[in-house]
Amino acid sequence: MNSHSTAVNLQRCAGYSSGEVEAAVDSAMAGLSPGKLHGKTVLLKPNLIGGGKALACTHPAFVAAAAAWFLDHGARVLLGDSPAFGSAAKVCEKQGITAALARMDVRLVEFVTPVRRRLAGGVTVTVAAEALECDLLVGLPKVKAHNQMCVTLAVKNLFGVVVGINKAMMHMVHGHGHRHFAGIIIDLLDILPSQLHISDGIRAMHVSGPLDGRPLPLYCVAAAESPVAMDTALLRALELDPRSSPLWQEAAARRLARRRSGRPSTSA
């Protein structure tokens, strides 16, 4: 995989019909270089915040389109997350993701096996072993407002690899300083596998978040290898000052937009 790619592909997508989303994902993926995928394990990581929060979660048609793309390229596809409320299986069922994937060879994995990792900044986190045991981690973030981090995009979506209740604990213990908390999330990038991100910005959520907000028709699908590059492009598309995002500020201070995050794949 090209370790210096900062390309971000933005595609218009008018709605969530399967044909529209599949075409938009295929176009957004053109020009990226995920490497040879045949036989590789790809883990899709959507936003699955809870069963009753449809607008806050990655849309089932979007998840299905991403899964179809990687299956068509010969990958072994898994799907997993650690929702704030309930199990991934229950959230997927309530959100319609289970039904959308019913005819696809996609295996759901729960993020339940705790692994402790000390981050570069000195904080020890408990992450899911399931999120580390793949060749390519594919984030499927939902574009939405976030009261603490301004917006939830590619980088913030990766915080979902922290296991269960540990996410809430980290918010309480480290959330007092937004830049400090942002630094912890940025530090997660270096312990994760190689990554690629495809964002669901077809119908975003604004005003408030990450749970309750209002729909914003954005009609946008984005794809990138670098989560920081994707966040930068989407902040511009949203006409937001990048400095309003603590995550962007921290990434910019570390000059991260010029490199792809994630440790190299051990089986590439």
VMD Tcl script that draws the C-alpha trace (Angstrom):
set ca {
  {0.00 0.00 0.00}
  {1.22 3.48 -0.79}
  {2.32 4.81 2.59}
  {2.34 8.44 1.41}
  {-1.07 8.72 -0.29}
  {-3.14 11.70 0.79}
  {-5.59 11.44 -2.10}
  {-9.25 11.98 -1.19}
  {-11.94 11.13 -3.73}
  {-15.29 12.88 -3.34}
  {-18.32 11.61 -5.22}
  {-21.88 12.85 -5.42}
  {-24.58 10.36 -4.42}
  {-28.21 11.47 -4.51}
  {-29.67 8.75 -2.29}
  {-29.43 5.35 -0.65}
  {-30.75 3.12 -3.41}
  {-28.39 0.18 -3.83}
  {-27.44 1.10 -7.39}
  {-26.64 4.71 -6.53}
  {-24.53 3.86 -3.49}
  {-22.65 1.03 -5.20}
  {-21.78 3.31 -8.14}
  {-20.64 6.09 -5.82}
  {-18.46 3.75 -3.73}
  {-16.92 2.26 -6.86}
  {-16.13 5.72 -8.25}
  {-14.77 6.94 -4.91}
  {-12.44 3.94 -4.69}
  {-11.01 4.56 -8.17}
  {-7.43 5.75 -7.97}
  {-6.81 4.53 -4.43}
  {-4.28 1.75 -3.88}
  {-5.41 -0.75 -1.25}
  {-3.09 -3.35 -2.77}
  {-3.97 -6.91 -3.71}
  {-7.05 -7.87 -1.73}
  {-7.61 -11.44 -2.86}
  {-7.59 -13.67 0.22}
  {-6.91 -10.77 2.59}
  {-9.01 -10.12 5.68}
  {-10.82 -6.77 5.52}
  {-12.64 -5.49 8.60}
  {-15.40 -2.95 7.97}
  {-15.85 -0.59 10.92}
  {-19.06 1.50 10.60}
  {-20.58 3.88 13.14}
  {-22.93 1.68 15.19}
  {-23.71 3.95 18.08}
  {-27.05 2.35 18.99}
  {-30.13 0.55 17.71}
  {-32.52 3.47 18.08}
  {-30.37 6.13 16.42}
  {-30.72 5.52 12.69}
  {-29.46 8.94 11.56}
  {-26.38 8.60 13.79}
  {-25.34 5.25 12.27}
  {-23.80 4.35 8.95}
  {-26.70 3.56 6.60}
  {-27.28 -0.16 5.88}
  {-27.21 0.39 2.10}
  {-23.85 2.10 2.48}
  {-22.43 -0.77 4.54}
  {-23.71 -3.26 1.98}
  {-22.18 -1.32 -0.92}
  {-18.78 -1.23 0.77}
  {-18.99 -4.93 1.60}
  {-19.90 -5.76 -2.01}
  {-16.91 -3.80 -3.32}
  {-14.40 -5.71 -1.18}
  {-16.06 -9.06 -1.83}
  {-15.89 -8.38 -5.56}
  {-12.15 -7.82 -5.15}
  {-11.64 -11.20 -3.49}
  {-11.35 -10.13 0.13}
  {-12.61 -12.01 3.17}
  {-14.95 -9.44 4.72}
  {-15.72 -8.99 8.41}
  {-17.82 -6.29 10.05}
  {-17.42 -5.13 13.62}
  {-17.75 -2.31 16.11}
  {-18.23 -1.66 19.80}
  {-21.49 0.35 20.02}
  {-22.13 2.74 22.85}
  {-25.48 1.01 23.42}
  {-25.96 -2.74 22.96}
  {-24.03 -5.31 20.98}
  {-22.99 -4.94 17.36}
  {-25.31 -7.81 16.42}
  {-28.35 -6.16 18.01}
  {-27.59 -2.75 16.54}
  {-27.04 -4.25 13.07}
  {-30.37 -6.06 13.31}
  {-32.30 -2.98 14.46}
  {-30.65 -0.71 11.88}
  {-31.33 -3.06 8.98}
  {-27.68 -3.86 8.35}
  {-28.18 -7.57 9.03}
  {-30.91 -7.72 6.40}
  {-28.85 -5.70 3.92}
  {-25.97 -8.18 4.25}
  {-28.14 -11.31 4.37}
  {-27.06 -12.65 0.98}
  {-23.41 -11.67 1.34}
  {-20.53 -13.66 2.77}
  {-19.82 -11.16 5.55}
  {-19.13 -12.30 9.11}
  {-20.08 -10.10 12.04}
  {-17.52 -9.87 14.85}
  {-18.12 -8.33 18.26}
  {-15.37 -6.12 19.67}
  {-15.19 -7.95 22.99}
  {-11.63 -9.23 23.47}
  {-9.71 -6.65 25.50}
  {-6.08 -5.90 24.72}
  {-4.21 -3.20 26.63}
  {-1.90 -0.93 24.67}
  {0.22 1.95 25.86}
  {-0.01 4.86 23.45}
  {2.79 7.19 22.45}
  {1.40 9.91 24.72}
  {1.61 7.64 27.77}
  {-2.07 6.75 28.12}
  {-2.96 3.05 28.31}
  {-6.09 2.06 26.39}
  {-8.12 -1.13 26.17}
  {-8.81 -1.90 22.53}
  {-10.50 -4.82 20.82}
  {-8.19 -7.57 19.63}
  {-10.69 -8.16 16.82}
  {-9.88 -4.71 15.40}
  {-6.17 -5.51 15.28}
  {-6.43 -8.93 13.62}
  {-7.05 -7.91 10.01}
  {-5.01 -7.01 6.96}
  {-6.99 -3.85 6.24}
  {-9.23 -1.85 8.58}
  {-11.87 -0.01 6.58}
  {-13.61 2.79 8.43}
  {-17.16 3.57 7.32}
  {-17.85 6.77 9.27}
  {-21.15 8.60 9.24}
  {-20.65 12.33 8.72}
  {-22.26 13.97 11.73}
  {-21.97 16.66 14.35}
  {-20.21 15.95 17.63}
  {-20.68 18.25 20.60}
  {-17.18 17.58 21.94}
  {-15.10 17.04 18.77}
  {-17.13 19.32 16.43}
  {-17.69 16.55 13.87}
  {-17.37 12.79 13.67}
  {-15.40 11.84 10.58}
  {-12.76 9.22 9.76}
  {-10.44 9.80 12.73}
  {-13.16 9.91 15.39}
  {-14.79 6.76 13.98}
  {-11.62 4.85 14.92}
  {-12.27 5.55 18.60}
  {-14.82 2.73 18.29}
  {-11.99 0.18 18.54}
  {-11.86 0.94 22.27}
  {-13.82 -1.79 24.00}
  {-17.29 -1.12 25.41}
  {-17.50 0.81 28.66}
  {-13.88 1.89 28.33}
  {-14.95 4.51 25.78}
  {-17.27 6.19 28.28}
  {-14.58 5.99 30.96}
  {-12.05 7.67 28.68}
  {-14.53 10.42 27.86}
  {-15.00 11.07 31.58}
  {-11.35 10.79 32.60}
  {-9.70 12.52 29.65}
  {-12.51 14.51 28.07}
  {-12.00 17.65 30.14}
  {-9.48 19.02 27.65}
  {-10.60 18.64 24.04}
  {-7.10 18.85 22.57}
  {-5.81 16.36 25.16}
  {-8.59 13.91 24.32}
  {-7.99 14.49 20.62}
  {-4.34 13.59 21.13}
  {-5.33 10.23 22.62}
  {-7.53 9.45 19.61}
  {-4.76 10.49 17.21}
  {-2.34 8.21 19.09}
  {-4.65 5.26 18.36}
  {-3.79 5.50 14.66}
  {-0.30 4.12 15.19}
  {-1.41 0.89 16.86}
  {-4.03 0.01 14.26}
  {-3.62 -2.02 11.06}
  {-3.33 -0.43 7.63}
  {-6.45 1.59 6.92}
  {-8.79 2.87 4.26}
  {-11.87 5.00 4.87}
  {-15.14 5.46 2.99}
  {-17.50 8.02 4.51}
  {-21.28 8.08 4.43}
  {-22.08 11.73 3.89}
  {-25.16 11.15 1.75}
  {-27.43 12.30 4.56}
  {-25.33 13.81 7.32}
  {-26.41 14.84 10.81}
  {-25.92 18.42 11.98}
  {-26.75 20.89 14.76}
  {-26.06 18.39 17.57}
  {-24.41 15.01 17.99}
  {-23.29 12.32 18.06}
  {-26.68 10.95 19.15}
  {-29.42 13.42 18.32}
  {-29.28 15.90 15.49}
  {-31.04 16.96 12.34}
  {-30.65 15.48 8.86}
  {-28.50 17.42 6.41}
  {-28.64 16.27 2.77}
  {-24.97 16.42 1.79}
  {-25.06 13.89 -1.08}
  {-21.39 13.05 -0.62}
  {-19.34 9.85 -0.52}
  {-15.61 10.16 0.18}
  {-12.78 7.63 0.11}
  {-9.17 7.95 1.27}
  {-6.31 5.98 2.75}
  {-5.43 8.73 5.22}
  {-8.13 9.50 7.81}
  {-6.57 12.91 8.46}
  {-6.63 13.80 4.76}
  {-10.25 12.69 4.57}
  {-11.22 14.79 7.58}
  {-9.46 17.82 6.07}
  {-11.34 17.44 2.77}
  {-14.71 16.90 4.45}
  {-14.26 19.90 6.74}
  {-13.72 21.99 3.63}
  {-16.75 20.42 1.92}
  {-18.83 21.26 5.00}
  {-17.45 24.83 4.90}
  {-16.23 24.48 8.47}
  {-13.09 26.15 9.77}
  {-10.71 23.21 10.34}
  {-9.59 24.88 13.54}
  {-13.06 24.21 14.97}
  {-12.10 20.50 15.13}
  {-9.76 19.58 18.01}
  {-8.84 16.41 16.13}
  {-7.80 18.38 13.04}
  {-5.85 20.87 15.18}
  {-3.92 18.06 16.85}
  {-3.27 16.25 13.57}
  {-2.08 19.46 11.93}
  {0.24 20.20 14.86}
  {1.81 16.77 14.33}
  {1.99 17.23 10.52}
  {0.01 14.03 9.98}
  {-1.87 15.01 6.83}
  {1.12 13.99 4.73}
  {1.17 10.34 5.75}
  {-1.20 7.41 5.86}
  {-1.89 6.23 9.40}
  {-1.71 2.66 10.62}
  {0.98 0.06 11.08}
  {2.00 -1.89 7.98}
  {0.07 -5.07 7.25}
  {2.01 -8.13 8.41}
  {0.59 -10.29 5.65}
  {0.87 -7.98 2.67}
}
mol new
graphics top color blue
foreach p $ca { graphics top sphere $p radius 0.5 }
foreach p [lrange $ca 0 end-1] q [lrange $ca 1 end] { graphics top cylinder $p $q radius 0.2 }
display resetview
